[in-house]
Amino acid sequence: MEVKVLYFAQARELVGKEAETIRFTGKTTEDLRTLLAHKYPALEKVLSVSRFAVNGEYYEGELKDGDTVAVIPPVGGG
């Protein structure tokens, strides 16, 4: 499967890019989360509290080939 991953906020800073295409054998957002944590160890802590948006909608579950997945860390405020 191949998905486009978009990185926002702190995730973008830790990965050093805005987006990339990832090819992997997983099927779910959790599989993708695990792969990204292994690929980018510095991102692991942020991933544990981030949400995924798939094709523009918050979503956790099965992915399809060609999906666009946004990694959205929590936003701090005051």
N, C-alpha and C positions, 0 to 999 in steps of 0.2 A: 504494500500500500504506500501511497505517496500523499503527503499532506503539506500544505503551506502553513508555517508557524509564524505568527506575528508576535513580537515582544514589546511590551509596554512598560513604562516607568522603570522601576528598579531592575526588572528582568532584562530590559534592553541594556541597561548599564552593565550588568554582570556578564551578559553574553557578548556584548560589543557589536551588536547588529540589530537592525530593525526587523528583519525577516529572513527566513530561509526555507528551503524545501527539504523535507525529511522523508526519507524512504525507510520503512521499517516493517517488521513482520507482525506487529501487534494489531489489535482490533479496537481498542477502547482508549478513551482519554486517560485512564489510569495507566495503560501500557505506555502511552506517550509520555506521561509524567515521569515514569520510571526511566525511560530511555533518556529524556532530557536531563534528569538528575545524574545519570551516569556520564553523559556527554559533557555536562557542565557542572562539576561538583560544587562550585561556588553558588550555583542557582538552587541547590537542593532545599535549603531552608526557605527561600522565597516561594518555591513551588508548593511546599507543604501548606501554605496559606493562600495561594493564588486560586483564582477561578479560571475556568476555560469558557470561552465563547466560541461556538462552532457555527460558522457561516452567519455571524452576526447575532446569535442568540446564546445566552448562558446555557450551558449544557454539559452534562457528564454522562458518558455512556459510549455506545458503539459509534465508531467513525466509519466514513466511506472514503474510498479513493477519491482524491481531488478536493477534499474538504479544506477549508481555511480555519485554522485554530488560533485564536488569540490567547496569549498568556497574560492575565490581568491580575497583578498583585494588588493587595489592599492599599487604599489611599489613606495616608495619614493626614490629620488636620488638627486644627486647634481653635 
